[in-house]
Amino acid sequence: MRKFLSFLLVIAMMASLCVAAVSAEEEEEIDLWELLYTPAPTLDPNATPTPAPTPVPTPAPVLEADGSLILTITAVGDVTIGRNVQHSGTSIFEKELKKQDGDINFIFRNVKDIFEDDDLTIANFEGVLADDYSIPSNKRENSYLFLAPPSYVEALTNNSVEAVTMENNHVGDFGQGGIDSTISVMEEAGIVWSNKGNMGVFETQGVKIAMLAYQTLNQPISSAELKLVVDDDIKKAKETCDLVIVSFHWGNELDYSPRDNQVMLGRAAIDSGADLVLGHHSHRINPIEQYNGKYIVYSLANCSFAGNNKPSDMFTFIFQTRFRIKNGEIIDNPFRIIPARISSRKDYNDFAITPLDDQSNITTVLNTLQKSSKNLDYAVSSYPLEWE
């Protein structure tokens, strides 16, 4: 009798566990016999065994003749896609997307081969990826609030953009909900992201690259205080990573050269151990410094910018650098730029960044950079267009 009662108790306990596991939205009938006894599957003696999956080996570093390896890193400026919700009707970006048969990849169609030919491409993603939104009270008077559907992340994943910075003045256009949605979309897509609270890490050829991101716009702390934060973060990143890239969203819109606080922060980051400093926000190209052997790119300008279909200046450039690393040390670090226009057209902005092929336009970009660097003590002497 006790054994029978014990048996009934076991049945009752297992039934209660199963009932608890059933979704409240979908009730189903439970067969206690099936619960207590599940027969082994019948095997077909003539069936071909399913092979175990073959592990995908991690690619070995490609070493040069001297035993060093080369990492090529590409950086571009602001990627602002989608619509401005402050404007009613079909947005200029959606109109262009329709012309392109709905293929979101059109924005990078003319630079995809450049992005695919490197080890890491990093962009400043300035907007929000979300299906739903609400506008915070402190943003309702803003002229521009950029929103794109989550599916637009394919423009990054399909065109070899591996990492984005998300510390800028538009990622918060729709409050924390918009930030959380964008982070979720990036992570699901496998895009490495960084902001003031998150260090992005990308590993390639056995080298771990840390990416840190900050902004100086409307911040509760001064540039001097931010300098201390950046210093601490870089030193922590150096404990676990081989290279550190620091991005700043800084300066004033339409500036062609950096302000004093930008120069101070950029050089301080290098002094703290950063291997590369990237800047953006001004929507205009800014010069490059080589400070203590490392580059400070003060502004990469726009890359794909949906805020205006006829900007007064559509020139930009793609920055590339190659780290030659041997025995954990950087032994060489050349750079080049690829002058470009943020549009494949001259008459209006179609949001498709395109390398320049007209020598007069290339010269305009080079002259602008040289002219804007006159007050920089460590400005590079030239802007090579090919690898030296």
C-alpha positions as CSV (number, residue, x, y, z in Angstrom):
1,M,0.0,0.0,0.0
2,R,2.9,2.4,0.9
3,K,4.5,1.7,-2.5
4,F,1.3,2.4,-4.3
5,L,0.8,5.7,-2.4
6,S,4.4,6.6,-3.2
7,F,3.8,5.9,-6.9
8,L,0.7,8.1,-6.9
9,L,2.7,10.9,-5.2
10,V,5.4,10.7,-7.9
11,I,2.8,10.9,-10.6
12,A,1.2,13.9,-8.8
13,M,4.5,15.8,-8.5
14,M,5.5,15.2,-12.1
15,A,2.1,16.3,-13.3
16,S,2.2,19.5,-11.3
17,L,5.7,20.3,-12.8
18,C,4.4,19.7,-16.3
19,V,1.3,21.8,-15.8
20,A,3.5,24.7,-14.5
21,A,5.6,24.5,-17.7
22,V,2.6,24.9,-20.0
23,S,2.1,28.4,-21.4
24,A,-0.9,30.3,-20.0
25,E,-1.6,31.2,-23.6
26,E,-1.8,27.6,-24.9
27,E,-3.1,24.8,-22.7
28,E,-2.6,21.2,-23.7
29,E,-3.6,17.8,-22.5
30,I,-1.0,15.8,-20.7
31,D,-0.7,12.0,-21.0
32,L,0.8,10.7,-17.7
33,W,1.9,7.5,-19.3
34,E,3.9,9.4,-21.9
35,L,5.3,11.5,-19.1
36,L,6.5,8.5,-17.2
37,Y,7.7,6.4,-20.1
38,T,9.3,7.6,-23.3
39,P,10.4,4.6,-25.5
40,A,13.7,4.8,-27.2
41,P,13.5,5.9,-30.9
42,T,13.5,3.1,-33.4
43,L,16.8,3.2,-35.4
44,D,16.9,2.4,-39.0
45,P,19.8,-0.1,-39.5
46,N,20.2,1.1,-43.1
47,A,20.2,4.8,-42.4
48,T,23.4,6.7,-43.0
49,P,24.7,8.1,-39.6
50,T,24.6,11.9,-39.3
51,P,28.2,13.1,-39.2
52,A,29.3,15.3,-36.3
53,P,29.7,19.0,-37.4
54,T,33.2,19.9,-38.3
55,P,34.6,22.6,-36.1
56,V,35.4,25.8,-38.0
57,P,39.1,26.6,-37.3
58,T,40.1,30.1,-36.3
59,P,42.1,31.5,-39.2
60,A,45.7,31.8,-38.4
61,P,47.4,35.2,-38.7
62,V,48.9,36.0,-42.1
63,L,52.5,36.6,-41.3
64,E,54.9,38.6,-43.4
65,A,58.4,37.4,-44.3
66,D,59.8,39.1,-41.2
67,G,57.3,37.4,-38.9
68,S,55.1,40.4,-38.5
69,L,51.4,40.7,-39.2
70,I,49.5,43.6,-40.8
71,L,46.1,44.8,-39.7
72,T,44.3,47.2,-42.0
73,I,41.7,49.4,-40.3
74,T,39.2,51.6,-42.1
75,A,37.3,54.4,-40.5
76,V,34.4,56.5,-41.9
77,G,32.3,59.3,-40.5
78,D,28.6,59.7,-39.7
79,V,26.2,57.1,-40.9
80,T,22.7,58.7,-40.6
81,I,20.1,56.8,-42.4
82,G,16.3,56.5,-42.3
83,R,13.8,59.4,-41.8
84,N,13.6,62.5,-39.8
85,V,10.4,62.1,-37.8
86,Q,10.1,65.9,-37.4
87,H,9.2,66.1,-41.1
88,S,5.9,64.7,-42.4
89,G,5.5,62.8,-45.6
90,T,7.9,60.5,-47.3
91,S,11.5,61.3,-46.3
92,I,14.3,62.1,-48.8
93,F,16.0,58.9,-47.7
94,E,12.9,56.7,-48.3
95,K,12.4,58.3,-51.7
96,E,16.0,57.4,-52.7
97,L,15.6,53.9,-51.3
98,K,12.6,53.4,-53.6
99,K,14.6,54.5,-56.6
100,Q,17.1,51.9,-55.6
101,D,14.4,49.1,-55.7
102,G,14.4,49.0,-51.9
103,D,18.0,47.7,-51.6
104,I,19.4,49.3,-48.5
105,N,22.9,48.2,-49.5
106,F,23.0,51.0,-52.1
107,I,24.6,53.4,-49.6
108,F,27.8,51.4,-49.6
109,R,27.7,49.9,-53.1
110,N,30.7,52.0,-54.2
111,V,32.9,51.3,-51.2
112,K,32.0,47.7,-50.4
113,D,35.2,46.4,-51.9
114,I,37.3,48.7,-49.7
115,F,35.5,47.6,-46.6
116,E,35.8,43.9,-47.5
117,D,39.6,44.3,-48.2
118,D,40.5,45.3,-44.6
119,D,40.4,43.7,-41.2
120,L,38.1,46.1,-39.5
121,T,35.8,48.9,-40.7
122,I,34.4,51.2,-38.0
123,A,31.7,53.9,-38.5
124,N,29.9,56.4,-36.3
125,F,26.3,55.3,-36.4
126,E,24.2,58.4,-35.7
127,G,20.6,57.5,-35.3
128,V,18.2,55.0,-33.9
129,L,17.1,51.5,-35.1
130,A,13.6,50.8,-33.8
131,D,10.1,49.9,-34.9
132,D,8.3,52.1,-32.3
133,Y,9.4,55.3,-30.6
134,S,8.4,58.1,-28.3
135,I,10.0,61.5,-28.2
136,P,11.4,62.7,-24.9
137,S,10.3,66.1,-23.7
138,N,13.8,67.6,-24.1
139,K,14.0,66.5,-27.8
140,R,10.6,67.6,-29.0
141,E,11.8,71.0,-30.3
142,N,14.8,69.4,-32.2
143,S,14.9,69.9,-36.0
144,Y,16.3,66.4,-36.6
145,L,15.3,63.1,-35.0
146,F,16.6,60.2,-37.0
147,L,14.8,56.8,-37.0
148,A,15.3,53.7,-39.2
149,P,13.7,50.3,-39.1
150,P,15.8,47.5,-37.5
151,S,16.2,45.8,-40.9
152,Y,18.4,48.7,-42.1
153,V,21.2,47.1,-40.1
154,E,21.8,44.9,-43.1
155,A,23.6,47.9,-44.7
156,L,26.3,47.3,-42.1
157,T,26.4,43.5,-42.0
158,N,26.2,43.0,-45.8
159,N,29.0,45.5,-46.5
160,S,31.6,44.5,-44.0
161,V,31.1,47.2,-41.4
162,E,32.1,45.3,-38.3
163,A,31.9,48.0,-35.6
164,V,30.1,51.2,-34.8
165,T,30.5,54.0,-32.3
166,M,27.2,55.0,-30.7
167,E,28.2,57.9,-28.5
168,N,26.8,60.9,-30.3
169,N,24.0,63.5,-30.1
170,H,21.4,61.5,-32.2
171,V,21.6,58.0,-30.7
172,G,19.4,59.4,-27.8
173,D,16.8,61.0,-30.1
174,F,14.1,58.7,-28.7
175,G,15.3,58.3,-25.2
176,Q,16.6,55.1,-23.5
177,G,14.1,53.0,-25.3
178,G,15.6,54.0,-28.7
179,I,19.2,53.4,-27.4
180,D,18.2,49.9,-26.0
181,S,16.5,49.0,-29.3
182,T,19.6,50.0,-31.3
183,I,21.9,48.1,-29.1
184,S,19.8,45.0,-29.3
185,V,19.7,45.2,-33.1
186,M,23.4,45.7,-33.3
187,E,24.1,42.8,-31.0
188,E,21.7,40.5,-32.8
189,A,23.4,41.4,-36.1
190,G,26.9,40.7,-34.7
191,I,28.0,44.4,-34.9
192,V,30.5,45.4,-32.3
193,W,29.4,48.7,-30.6
194,S,30.8,51.2,-28.2
195,N,29.6,54.1,-26.1
196,K,30.7,55.8,-22.9
197,G,29.5,52.8,-20.9
198,N,30.6,50.0,-23.2
199,M,33.9,49.1,-24.6
200,G,33.6,47.3,-27.9
201,V,36.1,44.5,-28.6
202,F,36.9,43.0,-32.0
203,E,39.4,40.3,-32.5
204,T,41.1,39.5,-35.8
205,Q,44.3,37.6,-36.6
206,G,44.8,37.0,-32.9
207,V,44.8,40.7,-32.1
208,K,42.2,42.1,-29.7
209,I,41.1,45.7,-30.6
210,A,39.3,47.8,-28.0
211,M,37.0,50.6,-29.1
212,L,36.1,53.4,-26.7
213,A,33.7,56.2,-27.5
214,Y,32.9,59.6,-25.9
215,Q,31.2,62.9,-26.7
216,T,31.7,66.4,-25.5
217,L,28.3,67.8,-26.4
218,N,25.9,68.8,-23.6
219,Q,27.8,66.8,-21.1
220,P,27.6,67.2,-17.3
221,I,31.4,67.1,-17.0
222,S,34.1,69.4,-18.4
223,S,36.7,68.4,-21.0
224,A,39.3,68.3,-18.2
225,E,37.1,65.9,-16.2
226,L,36.4,63.8,-19.3
227,K,40.2,63.6,-19.9
228,L,40.5,61.7,-16.5
229,V,37.7,59.3,-17.4
230,V,39.3,58.6,-20.8
231,D,42.7,58.1,-19.3
232,D,41.4,55.5,-16.8
233,D,39.4,53.7,-19.5
234,I,42.3,53.4,-21.9
235,K,44.6,52.0,-19.2
236,K,42.0,49.4,-18.3
237,A,41.5,48.5,-22.0
238,K,45.3,48.0,-22.4
239,E,45.2,45.4,-19.7
240,T,43.1,43.0,-21.9
241,C,43.5,44.3,-25.5
242,D,46.4,44.8,-27.9
243,L,45.2,47.9,-29.6
244,V,42.9,50.8,-28.4
245,I,40.9,53.0,-30.7
246,V,39.3,56.1,-29.1
247,S,36.4,57.9,-30.9
248,F,35.2,61.4,-29.9
249,H,32.0,63.1,-31.0
250,W,33.2,66.7,-30.5
251,G,33.6,70.2,-31.8
252,N,31.2,72.5,-33.6
253,E,29.2,71.8,-36.7
254,L,30.6,73.1,-39.9
255,D,34.1,73.5,-38.4
256,Y,37.0,72.6,-40.7
257,S,39.6,72.5,-37.9
258,P,39.5,71.4,-34.3
259,R,39.0,73.6,-31.2
260,D,41.5,73.7,-28.3
261,N,39.6,71.2,-26.2
262,Q,39.6,68.7,-29.0
263,V,43.3,69.0,-29.4
264,M,43.8,68.6,-25.7
265,L,41.6,65.5,-25.5
266,G,43.0,63.9,-28.6
267,R,46.6,64.2,-27.5
268,A,45.8,63.2,-23.9
269,A,44.2,60.0,-25.3
270,I,47.5,59.2,-27.1
271,D,49.5,60.0,-24.0
272,S,47.3,57.5,-22.1
273,G,48.0,54.7,-24.5
274,A,45.5,55.0,-27.4
275,D,46.8,53.8,-30.7
276,L,44.4,55.8,-32.8
277,V,41.9,58.6,-32.2
278,L,38.9,59.2,-34.5
279,G,36.7,62.3,-34.5
280,H,33.3,63.3,-35.9
281,H,30.4,65.7,-35.6
282,S,31.3,68.7,-37.6
283,H,30.0,67.2,-40.9
284,R,33.2,68.7,-42.4
285,I,36.6,67.2,-43.0
286,N,39.3,68.1,-40.5
287,P,43.1,67.6,-40.6
288,I,45.1,64.7,-39.2
289,E,47.9,65.0,-36.6
290,Q,50.7,62.5,-36.0
291,Y,51.3,62.9,-32.3
292,N,53.9,60.7,-30.6
293,G,53.8,58.4,-33.6
294,K,50.0,57.9,-33.5
295,Y,47.2,59.5,-35.6
296,I,44.5,61.8,-34.5
297,V,41.8,62.2,-37.2
298,Y,39.9,65.2,-36.0
299,S,36.9,64.8,-38.2
300,L,35.9,62.2,-40.8
301,A,32.9,64.3,-41.8
302,N,29.8,62.5,-43.2
303,C,29.7,59.1,-44.7
304,S,26.0,58.5,-45.6
305,F,24.0,61.5,-44.4
306,A,20.2,61.5,-44.7
307,G,19.7,64.9,-43.1
308,N,20.0,67.0,-46.3
309,N,19.6,66.3,-50.0
310,K,21.8,69.2,-51.0
311,P,24.5,69.9,-48.4
312,S,26.8,72.8,-49.1
313,D,29.9,70.6,-48.9
314,M,29.6,66.9,-49.9
315,F,33.3,66.1,-49.7
316,T,34.6,63.6,-47.2
317,F,37.4,61.0,-47.0
318,I,37.9,57.4,-45.9
319,F,40.8,57.0,-43.5
320,Q,42.9,53.8,-43.5
321,T,45.8,52.8,-41.4
322,R,47.9,49.6,-41.3
323,F,49.4,48.4,-38.0
324,R,52.4,46.2,-38.6
325,I,52.8,44.2,-35.4
326,K,55.7,41.9,-34.4
327,N,56.1,40.2,-31.0
328,G,53.2,42.3,-29.7
329,E,54.8,45.6,-30.7
330,I,53.7,48.1,-33.4
331,I,56.8,48.5,-35.7
332,D,55.1,50.5,-38.4
333,N,51.9,52.4,-38.9
334,P,51.4,54.1,-42.3
335,F,48.1,55.7,-43.3
336,R,46.3,56.8,-46.5
337,I,43.1,58.6,-47.3
338,I,40.6,58.0,-50.0
339,P,38.9,61.3,-50.9
340,A,35.2,60.8,-51.5
341,R,31.9,62.4,-52.0
342,I,28.9,61.5,-49.8
343,S,26.9,61.0,-52.9
344,S,27.4,59.2,-56.2
345,R,25.8,62.3,-57.9
346,K,27.0,65.9,-58.1
347,D,23.5,67.5,-58.4
348,Y,22.0,66.1,-55.1
349,N,22.9,63.9,-52.2
350,D,21.8,60.3,-52.9
351,F,23.5,59.0,-49.7
352,A,25.9,56.6,-51.6
353,I,29.4,57.5,-50.5
354,T,31.7,57.3,-53.6
355,P,35.5,57.7,-54.0
356,L,36.5,60.7,-56.1
357,D,38.0,60.1,-59.5
358,D,38.2,63.7,-60.7
359,Q,41.7,65.1,-60.0
360,S,40.4,68.6,-59.4
361,N,38.0,67.4,-56.7
362,I,40.8,65.3,-55.1
363,T,43.0,68.3,-55.0
364,T,40.2,70.3,-53.3
365,V,40.0,67.8,-50.5
366,L,43.8,67.7,-50.1
367,N,44.1,71.5,-50.1
368,T,41.2,71.9,-47.6
369,L,43.0,69.5,-45.2
370,Q,46.3,71.3,-45.6
371,K,44.8,74.7,-45.1
372,S,42.9,73.7,-42.0
373,S,46.0,72.3,-40.4
374,K,48.1,75.5,-40.2
375,N,47.7,75.9,-36.4
376,L,48.3,72.3,-35.5
377,D,51.8,71.6,-34.2
378,Y,51.8,67.9,-35.2
379,A,49.8,68.1,-38.4
380,V,50.9,65.4,-41.0
381,S,53.0,66.9,-43.8
382,S,51.1,65.2,-46.5
383,Y,48.0,63.0,-47.2
384,P,49.1,60.0,-49.2
385,L,46.4,58.4,-51.5
386,E,48.3,55.1,-51.8
387,W,50.2,53.0,-49.3
388,E,53.8,54.1,-48.8
